[in-house]
Structures are given as C-alpha cells and as structure tokens.
Amino acid sequence: MASLVVVQHRQPSSTVLSSSLSDFNGARLTSSVQLRRKVWQPKGALRVSASSAKKILIMGGTRFIGIFLSRLLVKEGHQVTLFTRGKAPITQQLPGESEAEFSDFSSKILHLKGDRQDFDFVKTSLAAEGFDVVYDINGREAVEVEPILDALPNLEQYIYCSSAGVYLKTDYPPHYEVDAVDPKSRHKGKLETESLLASRGVNWTSIRPVYIYGPLNYNPVEEWFFHRLKEGRPIPVPNSGIQITQLGHVKDLATAFIKVLGNPKASKEVFNISGDKYVTFDGLARACAKAGGFPEPEIVHYNPKEFDFGKKKAFPFRDQHFFASIDKAKSLLEWMPEFDLVAGLTDSYNLDFGRGTFRKAADFSTDDIILGKSLVTQS
C-alpha cells in the first residue's frame, strides 16, 4: 500500500513517505501517479474534467461506500487519498477480488491519518497537500466541512454524501429533490452542510441515498433478514407489512458518485440515488429468502405499540412508506442502477453473509418477545 503519512501533532505538518506497511500482506509497495496538467476556468464555473486525472481526497473510505468508490476512482487513473483516523485497515481485499487487482489497488491508494474533528490539523494538512476534489462520505455536521473548504480555496468540486432521510414526511410519495425537507430530522446536520456548501459558492454536488445495501454493509439491512432465514426463524414485520420502501446497491451508488465527477450537469445539484423499483417489507423478506436460497419465510406481523423493547430496535427500517424518485439522476447523469433487488441481494449474500461473514452477531431477543406474545394470543 502506498502511504501518504501525516502524523498529527499540535503543529501538524505533512510529509510524503514511501511505506513498507501493508495492512493485509506486509508487502513493500510504492506509488507514482502521473497527473495531467489542469486547465483552470473562471471562478464559479465547474472547473473539473472527468477525463483528466485528479488529486482526490475521500473523507472516510475504509468501511462501505468508500471501499467501492475508491476502487473505481483508482481504476480511472485518479490519485486517491483516504482521510481516516487509522483505526481500521486502509485496504482490504474484497470478496471475489483477485490478488492482482488487490495488489494494484493497494499500491496506489494513499492515506492521510488524522481526526476530522481536529479542525486545525485538517486545515494545515489539507492546505499542505492540496486536492482537486473532495468526496465527503462520512461528514455529519456543517462545522466539519468548513475547515476543509478553508484549506482548499481552489477546490474544483465538493461531492457530499447526504441522505434521503432529510425529507419531510409526505402524503404524496415518492420524494423528489425539490420536496420540503425536515429541519428537525436526525439528519439535519447533512441539511446544514448542503446549505453551507451552497452559501460558500463552491462547486458542490450532494447525493441522497435511501437505504443502502450490499457486501460489507455495516448497517443491519439485509443482514437482519439473513440471520433469521439462516436459523429458520419467522420474520417479525411491524403492522401490515405492506409499507413501501426502497433499497439501492452500494456498487450502483459508487457508480453514481463517479458520474457526478466533472459533470457540469451535477454542479450545485442534489440527486436521489437508490434502486429502480420499490418493495414492501413483506416483499423484502421474500426477496432476501430468494437471494439466499432459503424456503419461503414465515412472516409474523405485530403492532409495535403493544411492546416495550427499551433501547433495542426490533426492525431495521422506519415503519412508514419511504422511497424517492431517481428520475433526475437517470436523466441528467445518464446513470442507471445495474442491480435489481433480488440480483443485488444475491450479490450481497454470495459475497458476504453466504461466506460466513457479517458485521453484527444475531440478536433475536426482540423477536422472542414478539413471537412469545403471538403464541399466547393464538392459544
């Protein structure tokens, strides 16, 4: 793994070092990426071209979305640096990825170690390195973004991972990018970040995913169903089970992030990104069963108001209709999801859970409460 190492001190400085450290195979790897000359345009114009190699910073990048995004960017010839605290391995071989592919990626990815909450360090280290484009995958609050903008006055594009959770509940779904937003949403920090980017006059693009799924997902989305299906347990689903929701595959999301890079139509725009079709809760349970090769699941409906689960979450989705239109992205970005739901869930199962890997161990405690009451009611 090529390594851009910045050691965090009270008076930080950044130094490019060749590294003998590889987080997975211990190989000595170095990197040399040739960048083409940048063509500067007047202030306010979108000054980035997707056809030219760029010096790109990803805030985050070692967990889920960034793992797939960084690979696409490296394959396109960009110099990619991940900014993380260094607590997780900077590179990891993906299921199905060849040794040659992983070695090539590891040899080119760079790492800037630091805490984005240390704003002085962020300003100093980023200003010293200079970057053309920032992908902010893990930003939650506007205050975290200000020092990045201050450090990079010549930034060409700031691409932000927001959330469809910012929308105000509506009686007229699906959500469109022009719909009202909820200033009291738990994602209000992302709304404030979008407002900050707009106010600073930078070229920005915001991506609002709905529910994301796929291999290495650290949120218990499909994994929640797979655990229960594997054990042959009933699937507890709140209320009627006909609540409509929407999932988008992480690889399709990564492709959308690539599509906005250097795209004039993406300048100062928001895009919903998710799957092409919607699904009910009951339909999702059946789709997960089909993806994993399990029998038709037994679905048990329950009224959440009849239970007190404490701080535990009994179901991984919000108990409401929640889906968004992706027409704008398909039209302006010429982007289309590659995966339909069952194919995407199959990909996730085969490359992750089906191999015996998952992020969280199964916890059936809330299920047992629900099913216990259901059995008493039936008797």
FINU-57558 format. One record per atom (N, C-alpha, C): x, y negated, z. Coordinates in steps of 0.001 Angstrom, whole numbers, padded with zeros to 6 digits, always signed. Layout:
XYZ...
END
This chain:
+000842+001191+000000+000000+000000+000000+000871-001232+000000+000696-002101-001002+001365-003392-000963+000775-004176+000176+001580-004964+000862+001066-005617+002053+001506-007055+002131+000532-007955+002144+000778-009347+002438+000552-009491+003927+001619-009644+004698+001513-009608+006147+001623-011020+006701+000616-011441+007414+000654-012711+008115+000460-012430+009591+001465-012696+010403+001373-012435+011834+000786-013653+012511-000223-013427+013321-000972-014520+013915-000283-015037+015172+000118-016311+015154+000710-016995+016289-000039-018302+016514+000376-019025+017535-000267-020318+017772+000081-021306+016660+001282-021172+016112+001655-021974+014964+001917-021008+013811+000857-020552+013150+000987-019467+012194+001738-019874+010934+002372-018893+010341+002973-019059+009032+002744-017788+008269+002785-017849+006954+002518-016670+006150+003752-016300+005360+004004-015008+005289+005177-014520+004600+004806-013297+003796+005270-013232+002557+005027-012067+001736+006136-011061+001995+005770-009875+002421+006744-008842+002736+006456-007599+001932+007488-006941+001446+007288-005599+000915+007083-004694+002109+006280-003672+001958+005895-002884+003114+006154-001412+002893+006601-000743+003944+006734+000705+003895+005553+001367+004575+004553+000562+004943+003407+001092+005672+002288+001456+004720+001851+002663+004793+000615+003072+004142-000258+003694+005210-001503+003232+005299-002368+003680+006384-002777+005138+006257-002540+005725+005079-003004+007098+004906-001900+008073+004525-000948+007665+003687+000011+008665+003246+001466+008293+003515+001708+007166+004143+003059+006819+004545+003997+006524+003395+003488+006399+002179+004359+006184+001031+004835+004744+000987+006046+004563+000474+006560+003206+000302+006074+002695-001045+005227+001702-000998+004632+001175-002208+004779-000324-002233+005069-000877-003384+005161-002323-003521+004292-002748-004686+004084-004034-004790+003162-004514-005822+003713-005746-006497+003493-005818-007782+003822-007023-008526+002715-007242-009533+001918-008272-009337+000782-008547-010212+001031-009842-010959+000988-009792-012256+001228-010973-013067-000085-011697-013316-000125-012962-012982-001322-013773-013192-001149-014656-014409-002226-014805-015157-002173-015700-016300-002303-017145-015842-001865-018047-016693-001942-019464-016359-003392-019903-016261-003702-020649-015211-005072-021120-015015-005341-022365-015865-006542-022448-016362-006956-023625-017112-007899-024423-016235-007478-025599-015830-008280-026402-014910-009269-027261-015684-010470-027341-015146-011521-028135-015744-011905-029251-014782-012697-030208-015246-013071-031328-014367-013752-030856-013102-013598-031642-012043-014199-031309-010760-015703-031188-010909-016252-030147-010279-017686-029937-010332-018097-028897-011350-017209-028623-012312-017516-027585-013292-017095-026236-012729-017676-025198-013278-017274-023858-012865-015963-023557-013558-014851-023517-012786-013525-023514-013375-012900-022133-013443-013696-021110-013255-013136-019772-013204-013571-018973-014421-012682-018174-014924-012999-017326-016064-012803-015876-015678-013824-015077-015889-013738-013673-015501-012728-012920-016349-012364-013480-017514-011445-012783-018399-009998-012945-017970-009710-013900-017084-008336-014112-016633-008159-013570-015231-006938-013094-014963-006652-012531-013648-006644-013629-012608-007205-013357-011461-007340-014344-010402-006714-013858-009106-006367-014812-008288-005882-014525-006942-007106-014595-006030-007554-013435-005578-008854-013320-004906-008671-012905-003455-009396-013573-002576-009435-013227-001149-010790-012632-000824-010783-011473-000168-012019-010886+000337-011992-010976+001851-012979-011666+002413-013124-011723+003856-013836-010444+004290-013087-009557+004928-013581-008212+005203-013030-007278+004139-013755-006211+003865-013361-005368+002743-012903-003976+003080-012971-003571+004353-012487-002236+004712-013592-001306+005207-014834-001722+005101-015891-000884+005661-016782-000276+004585-017527-001065+003858-018562-000503+002992-018582-001221+001650-019201-002379+001600-019303-003099+000332-017917-003408-000233-017044-003935+000615-015728-004365+000159-014862-003244-000367-015079-002026+000120-014297-000885-000353-014539-000653-001842-015787-000754-002257-016120-000549-003665-015825-001796-004497-016097-002973-003945-015834-004211-004660-014344-004389-004938-013501-004149-003941-012068-004355-004120-011507-003460-005214-012024-002252-005331-011544-001359-006386-011897-001885-007775-013095-002400-007924-013485-002950-009219-012629-004156-009584-012357-005001-008602-011549-006192-008866-010123-005826-009249-009539-004862-008544-008181-004420-008870-008135-003810-010264-009143-003029-010616-009173-002410-011938-009255-003456-013041-009850-004612-012722-009942-005678-013718-008686-006533-013777-007685-006183-012964-006402-006869-013049-006218-008042-012122-007132-008233-011166-007011-009341-010234-006078-008977-009081-005449-009990-008512-004664-009792-007294-005609-009967-006114-005782-008916-005326-006802-008897-004281-006157-008784-002910-006534-009695-002024-006078-009694-000635-007272-009526+000281-007173-008617+001229-008215-008432+002229-007823-009165+003503-008723-009965+004034-008505-010646+005321-009270-009860+006373-008556-009187+007263-009200-008429+008328-008364-008547+009600-008930-008054+010700-008201-008039+011970-007213-006888+012044-007238-006018+011061-006290-004920+011024-006638-003760+011937-007874-003753+012434-008265-002670+013346-008632-001389+012592-009054-001537+011354-009384-000379+010521-008313-000238+009449-008108+000974+008941-007147+001159+007849-007488+000256+006666-006476-000289+006049-006698-001210+004937-007148-000467+003686-006662+000730+003505-007095+001547+002381-007485+002927+002878-008429+003532+002220-008802+004917+002480-009245+005546+001180-008870+006777+000988-009228+007476-000235-010704+007809-000218-011391+007437-001276-012820+007670-001358-013109+009112-001757-014222+009656-001307-014625+010990-001771-014741+011001-003291-014103+011955-003907-014152+012044-005362-013094+011233-006074-012334+010429-005341-011283+009615-005939-010001+010449-006051-009376+010425-007208-008173+011219-007403-006998+010605-006651-005959+011420-006435-004748+010932-005785-004125+009804-006594-004145+009943-007910-003549+008916-008775-004315+007602-008674-005650+007684-008665-006464+006471-008559-006233+005789-007217-006203+006583-006155-005999+006017-004826-004603+005412-004690-003610+006086-005211-002243+005583-005134-002110+004266-005889-002745+004198-007060-002678+002966-007852-003343+001820-007115-004525+002078-006540-005219+001027-005790-004408+000592-004577-003905+001550-003818-003159+001239-002597-001904+000428-002887-001321+000651-004041-000083-000050-004382-000314-001506-004736-001562-001865-004994-001862-003218-005470-002616-004074-004453-003296-003447-003507-004093-004233-002559-003177-004903-001547-003506-006125-001172-002739-006889-000200-003574-007115+001053-002892-007417+002164-003601-007578+003430-003119-008818+004161-004062-009615+004603-003794-010781+005444-004448-010511+006791-003635-010291+007809-004152-009897+009117-004414-011115+009982-005622-011200+010516-005969-012311+011390-007425-012242+011808-007805-013120+012695-009172-013211+013196-009824-014440+012583-010907-014253+011856-011522-015410+011197-012130-016389+012196-012266-015975+013459-012734-016893+014492-011632-017841+014946-010395-017550+014618-009278-018449+014913-009155-019415+013742-009897-020502+013810-010038-021392+012664-008724-022070+012275-007888-022388+013235-006597-023000+012914-005735-022040+012107-005742-020775+012517-004971-019777+011789-005518-019595+010378-006837-019557+010251-007449-019399+008936-007024-020538+008022-007100-021771+008513-006729-022918+007693-005274-022842+007254-004388-022569+008200-002965-022580+007905-002569-021452+006967-003034-020260+007248-002623-019105+006447-003195-019152+005038-004464-019556+004903-005064-019614+003580-004478-020748+002753-004219-021882+003415-003622-023009+002688-002233-022644+002181-001490-021871+002966-000139-021479+002572-000152-020522+001389-001129-019653+001342-001185-018661+000273-001882-019194-000969-002996-019892-000778-003763-020387-001911-004505-019261-002599-005776-019457-002844-006581-018444-003529-007502-019141-004522-007784-018451-005622-008680-018992-006639-010143-018753-006289-010417-017563-005752-011797-017143-005497-011863-016472-004127-012944-016737-003406-013192-016061-002136-014486-015268-002244-014406-013988-001879-015599-013173-001658-015766-013058-000155-016833-013610+000377-017085-013554+001814-018134-012477+002080-017641-011310+002504-018517-010165+002695-019071-010101+004116-018301-010587+005094-018713-010404+006494-019032-011698+007227-019159-012798+006513-019490-014061+007160-020920-014088+007674-021079-014575+008905-022424-014636+009501-022860-016056+009846-021893-016925+010103-022215-018284+010541-021493-019304+009666-022127-020459+009486-021538-021505+008660-020209-022007+009229-020098-022017+010554-018878-022515+011169-017670-021664+010794-017910-020417+010402-016820-019535+009992-016333-019842+008583-017150-020532+007813-016840-020801+006416-016128-022142+006246-016424-023092+007116-015842-024428+006991-014320-024430+006913-013605-023692+007791-012144-023718+007696-011610-023119+006403-012345-022197+005809-011915-021620+004533-012002-022679+003441-013105-023404+003424-013264-024473+002435-012242-025582+002651-011963-025912+003913-010966-026947+004207-009583-026537+003726-009281-025247+003846-007944-024757+003485-007734-024648+001987-008832-024547+001238-008724-024291-000199-009484-025349-000999-008950-026571-001064-009660-027656-001760-009804-027425-003262-008948-026600-003838-009024-026328-005278-009686-024988-005586-010450-024507-004634-011118-023223-004807-012032-023252-006029-011966-022202-006827-012754-022150-008053-014170-021619-007829-014317-020666-006898-015645-020092-006669-015682-019430-005299-016772-019654-004581-017007-019006-003292-018231-018122-003461-018031-016813-003324-019101-015844-003546-019473-015242-002197-020711-015432-001807-021146-015137-000443-022152-013991-000406-021961-013098+000543-022914-012014+000760-023917-012448+001815-025091-012821+001380-026164-013252+002265-027080-012053+002530-028361-012278+002662-029296-011196+002948-030707-011592+002538-031456-010619+002023-032870-010870+001738-033671-011019+003019-033047-010740+004148-033704-010930+005431-033952-012383+005782-033447-013303+004974-033650-014727+005255-035048-015204+004855-035770-014410+004063-037064-014875+003566-038136-014871+004657-039028-015834+004562-040192-015890+005431-041182-014807+004990-041824-014166+005951-042828-013155+005605-043871-013765+004677-044317-012960+003732-045260-013478+002746-046414-012513+002525-047546-013058+002145-048688-012237+001743-048628-011901+000259-047607-012432-000431-047524-012274-001877-046150-011747-002292-045836-010523-001909-044557-009961-002325-044581-009630-003828-043387-009459-004432-042058-009406-003818-041486-010799-003551-040392-010842-002816-039702-012095-002573-038922-012514-003827-039061-013796-004164-038261-014389-005233-037257-015370-004607-036227-015680-005350-035169-016550-004823-035676-017940-004453-036788-018359-005026-037344-019685-004740-038320-019662-003573-038568-018500-003008-039541-018387-001920-039058-019084-000652-040009-019371+000223-039689-020002+001506-038806-019077+002337-037907-019690+003094-037021-018938+003981-037409-019203+005424-036942-018334+006294-037306-018401+007707-036140-018946+008528-036231-020195+008983-035126-020778+009757-034919-020108+011108-035886-019277+011524-035755-018566+012794-035343-017105+012597-035065-016756+011354-034648-015389+011050-033369-015043+011808-033175-013754+012089-031919-013354+012719-030746-013546+011768-031054-013828+010504-030011-014133+009516-029903-015634+009259-030360-016450+010203-030357-017892+009976-028944-018425+009740-027938-017748+010293-026560-018170+010055-026187-018083+008590-026749-017119+007890-026491-016996+006457-027201-018106+005686-028389-018463+006123-029081-019602+005514-028278-020880+005693-027769-021098+006895-026968-022285+007179-025679-022287+006361-025143-021114+006102-023946-021025+005270-024256-021413+003835-025373-020934+003319-025766-021320+001959-025943-022833+001865-026537-023431+002889-026722-024890+002899-025378-025609+002953-024459-025083+003748-023123-025684+003833-022429-025648+002477-022467-024511+001811-021819-024398+000512-022403-025396-000483-023712-025538-000453-024358-026487-001351-023958-027926-001024-023821-028219+000252-023502-029586+000663-022053-029962+000393-021173-028965+000332-019756-029251+000142-019373-029430-001328-020303-029180-002214-020024-029422-003625-019128-028396-004275-018909-027262-003635-018077-026225-004229-018915-025388-005194-018238-024693-006067-018936-023743-006918-019163-022467-006111-020409-022152-005857-020729-021022-004995-021801-020171-005638-021852-018939-005200-022906-018008-005582-023262-017203-004346-024549-017020-004111-024983-016238-002958-025768-015019-003422-025396-013872-002887-026066-012610-003192-026902-012195-001983-028175-011907-002216-029074-011489-001141-029526-010041-001356-028802-009086-000802-029239-007687-000905-030454-007429-000004-031211-006400-000346-032269-005923+000546-031606-004843+001409-032103-003644+001480-031407-002580+002204-030361-001959+001285-029151-001788+001799-028054-001211+001022-027824+000223+001485-027577+001109+000539-027269+002494+000887-026136+002978+000005-025621+004160+000304-024549+004729-000489-023478+005346+000386-022479+005982-000210-021415+006619+000566-020712+005619+001481-020416+006051+002695-019714+005262+003717-020587+004196+004359-021880+004265+004156-022786+003288+004766-022676+003346+006290-022354+002208+006918-022232+002199+008377-023561+001879+009059-024565+001515+008289-025905+001344+008847-026679+002650+008685-027445+003059+009688-028172+004338+009613-029400+004229+008725-029171+004175+007428-030279+004089+006479-030617+005495+006012-029967+005978+004951-030222+007350+004507-029720+008376+005516-028660+008032+006246-028102+008962+007229-029139+009353+008283-029988+008411+008657-031029+008674+009654-031930+009823+009192-032299+009808+007919-033148+010868+007371-032365+012173+007220-031119+012070+006733-030326+013276+006505-030102+014064+007795-029858+013365+008905-029670+014062+010183-030889+014926+010510-032073+014402+010334-033296+015103+010691-033594+016225+009706-033332+015973+008452-033557+017001+007446-032613+018185+007649-031380+017901+007981-030408+018968+008196-030830+019892+009334-031392+019307+010385-031811+020099+011552-033211+020682+011396-033848+020427+010259-035195+020951+010040-036236+020308+010931-035992+019078+011353-036915+018398+012261-037958+017593+011481-039116+017351+012104-040092+016442+011497-039507+015034+011400-040022+014255+010473-039582+012873+010281-040632+011947+010882-040325+011272+012017-041288+010320+012590-041288+009015+011787-042446+008633+011300-042581+007421+010491-043665+006549+011117-043378+005265+011362-044366+004421+012033-045601+004155+011176-046745+004121+011851-048030+003773+011241-048346+004643+010036-048820+004043+008953-049376+004843+007846-048323+005482+006967-047116+004909+006949-046075+005420+006069-046141+004906+004649-047142+004053+004366-047239+003511+003004-046633+002107+002909-045935+001695+003971-045212+000430+003903-044187+000504+002768-044120-000531+001978-043251-000527+000798-041952-001255+001100-040858-000634+000743-039553-001255+000936-038691-001020-000303-037405-001345-000203-036535-001332-001381-035096-001086-000950-034413-000224-001675-033013+000067-001392-032182-000137-002650-030955-000620-002447-030025-000796-003558-028720-000085-003263-028178+000606-004257-026942+001360-004069-025753+000415-003979-024813+000738-003096-023652-000127-002870-022824-000315-004133-022759+000693-004988-021981+000553-006221-022644-000424-007180-023979-000432-007208-024689-001418-008022-024498-002820-007458-024458-002918-006136-024203-004214-005502-022807-004715-005849-021822-003828-005793-020450-004212-006137-020378-004692-007584-021098-004029-008471-021114-004452-009876-021727-005840-010019-022770-006122-009245-023382-007454-009290-022396-008519-008825-021626-008193-007788-020604-009138-007325-019583-009420-008424-019270-008424-009234-018347-008623-010346-019000-009494-011422-020278-009283-011646-020993-010007-012697-021041-011519-012457-021023-011936-011188-021110-013375-010923-019752-014056-011031-018679-013299-010999-017338-013882-011051-017100-014557-012400-016886-015859-012351-016607-016603-013570-017795-016788-014483-018970-016463-014019-020164-016571-014848-020805-017945-014638-020802-018804-015656-021396-020144-015484-022853-020096-015043-023561-019037-015412-024967-018932-015029-025137-018614-013548-024042-018232-012885-024105-017908-011465-023700-019081-010588-023275-020181-011197-022806-021324-010427-023939-021960-009629-023745-022007-008298-024699-022630-007381-026076-021967-007468-026063-020640-007561-027298-019872-007677-027362-018779-006620-028598-018376-006310-028866-017271-005396-029470-016129-006204-029045-014892-005891-029577-013725-006593-029975-012633-005606-031207-012138-005741-031592-010920-005032-030971-009733-005758-030428-008799-004995-029839-007598-005587-030350-006374-004825-030913-005428-005564-031365-004179-004953-031716-003198-006062-032436-002137-005717-032857-001160-006708-033966-001687-007586-034210-000982-008683-035166-001451-009677-036609-001139-009294-036820-000124-008416-038169+000263-008015-038292+000216-006500-039539+000134-006048-039823+000109-004625-040209+001512-004165-040285+001705-002846-040597+003026-002317-041317+002878-000982-042239+003767-000699-042884+003771+000618-041986+004502+001616-042261+004324+002900-041499+005040+003928-041625+006549+003739-042849+007018+003514-043038+008449+003287-042304+008902+002025-042355+008075+000993-041665+008410-000248-040163+008479-000059-039633+007624+000803-038203+007634+001070-037790+008922+001776-038605+009371+002724-038316+010633+003407-038268+011783+002406-039211+011793+001480-039233+012868+000484-038065+012741-000497-037711+011499-000844-036583+011296-001757-035273+011769-001121-035100+011515+000172-033900+011982+000872-033845+013503+000896-035006+014128+001096-035056+015586+001093-034666+016132-000275-035190+015524-001314-034873+015973-002671-033389+015783-002959-032829+014657-002528-031414+014364-002782-030493+015370-002115-030859+015811-000909-030018+016730-000169-030346+018192-000391-031338+018458-001237-031722+019839-001494-032467+020487-000342-033177+019682+000447-033932+020207+001588-035385+020473+001185-036092+021284+001964-037514+021501+001690-038311+020212+001900-039531+020216+001414-040437+019082+001638-040523+018809+003137-040277+017599+003584-040243+017340+005029-041632+017236+005643-041704+017578+006905-042912+017328+007685-042819+015897+008203-043805+015082+007876-043808+013679+008288-044866+013490+009372-044447+012911+010486-045355+012645+011607-045506+011137+011763-046720+010640+011632-046965+009209+011791-047310+008894+013244-046891+007738+013690-047144+007342+015076-047383+005836+015143-048007+005414+016215-048253+003999+016471-047171+003481+017409-046259+002635+016942-045163+002156+017783-045630+001452+019055-046829+000882+019019-047329+000153+020181-047648+001078+021352-047728+002350+021094-048035+003306+022157-046786+003799+022891-045627+003295+022494-044378+003808+023065-043496+002679+023558-042691+002999+024547-041656+002091+025032-040313+002798+024858-039578+002392+023833-038295+003033+023539-037116+002299+024183-037432+001284+024981-036360+000497+025580-035614-000265+024497-034292-000195+024527-033476-000900+023536-033187-000045+022306-033667+001185+022321-033394+002071+021198-034328+001776+020019-033794+001992+018846-034549+001765+017623-035052+003108+017116-036359+003262+017011-036944+004554+016658-036966+004807+015155-036840+003739+014359-036905+003874+012900-035973+002837+012290-035248+003169+011231-034194+002268+010752-034648+001101+009890-035951+000981+009610-036444-000089+008762-037452-000950+009515-037543-002204+009109-038564-003076+009686-039936-002561+009268-040867-002560+010207-042185-001954+009989-043095-002942+009257-042821-003129+007975-043601-004053+007155-043234-003816+005690-044011-004398+004796-043607-004436+003401-042406-005370+003297-041381-004944+002590-040182-005778+002462-039444-005386+001183-039626-006206+000142-038953-005948-001124-038846-007239-001916-037932-007269-002863-037611-008511-003568-037493-008267-005067-037787-009287-005836-037627-009222-007285-036148-009363-007648-035687-008525-008568-034308-008645-009059-034295-009118-010516-035413-009672-010967-035523-010108-012362-034501-011183-012722-034235-012087-011796-033307-013175-012082-031913-012633-012375-031459-011696-011565-030127-011112-011779-030081-010349-013097-031135-009627-013412-031153-008862-014659-031130-009795-015865-031803-010928-015754-031898-011861-016872-030630-012701-017037-030223-013376-015960-029099-014312-016068-027736-013627-016068-027624-012561-015292-026320-011901-015167-026173-010721-016119-027281-010339-016775-027282-009143-017617-026794-007939-016810-027289-007862-015590-026960-006782-014662-028150-005844-014543-027872-004558-014487-028924-003565-014284-028432-002526-013287-029275-002114-012331-028863-001041-011438-028605+000243-012216-027525+000919-011884-027210+002185-012528-028009+003334-011913-028269+003233-010611-028867+004348-009880-030362+004145-009667-031145+005179-010020-032500+005198-009480-032390+005757-008070-033472+005749-007303-033375+006044-005879-032895+007473-005602-033502+008453-006238-033110+009831-005958-031674+010083-006404-031284+009567-007558-029902+009744-008031-028922+009066-007079-029290+007896-006598-028414+007187-005674-028281+007890-004337-029402+008405-003833-029370+009151-002577-028580+010452-002745-028692+011059-003908-027920+012269-004184-026431+011963-004197-026061+010846-004812-024667+010415-004819-024166+010195-003395-024972+009536-002586-024590+009284-001195-024437+010584-000423-025393+011495-000608-025345+012768+000122-024136+013597-000303-023920+013715-001596-022838+014572-002092-021455+014054-001721-021316+012729-001641-020004+012148-001377-019785+011793+000095-020784+012036+000934-020638+011625+002332-021269+012661+003262-022531+012515+003566-023164+013383+004562-023057+014861+004197-023217+015169+002925-023136+016549+002478-021758+017163+002670-020751+016321+002876-019389+016792+003144-019107+016871+004645-020138+016603+005429-019975+016679+006879-019491+015405+007519-019523+014290+006788-019078+013010+007333-020264+012078+007528-020231+011339+008614-021283+010363+008890-020726+009364+009891-021422+008233+010050-020917+007176+010916-021392+007343+012352-022635+007779+012520-023205+007889+013867-023742+009305+014085-023458+009842+015265-023987+011164+015601-025511+011106+015718-026141+012225+015476-027602+012283+015550-028091+011993+016962-029137+011197+017052-029790+010907+018328-031289+011082+018118-031822+012132+018676-033232+012448+018484-034080+012100+019710-033553+011290+020605-034257+011021+021863-035597+010327+021628-035636+009346+020723-036919+008678+020461-037860+009609+019699-037294+010432+018834-038116+011421+018127-038828+012334+019117-038079+012788+020106-038646+013726+021074-039784+013091+021867-039652+011802+022156-040738+011093+022845-041981+011062+021960-041780+010706+020690-042899+010620+019740-043534+011986+019529-042690+012969+019249-043211+014306+018945-043843+014957+020163-043298+014655+021345-043887+015189+022573-045290+014689+022768-045512+013423+022558-046862+012857+022700-047781+013392+021606-047224+013561+020419-048040+014067+019315-048541+015478+019613-047673+016304+020190-048081+017669+020534-049156+017676+021615-049026+016778+022593-050025+016694+023649-051367+016249+023093-051321+015277+022170-052549+014770+021551-053243+015863+020737-052437+016646+020008-053001+017706+019169-053635+018820+020014-053028+019082+021171-053555+020153+022022-054826+019710+022741
END
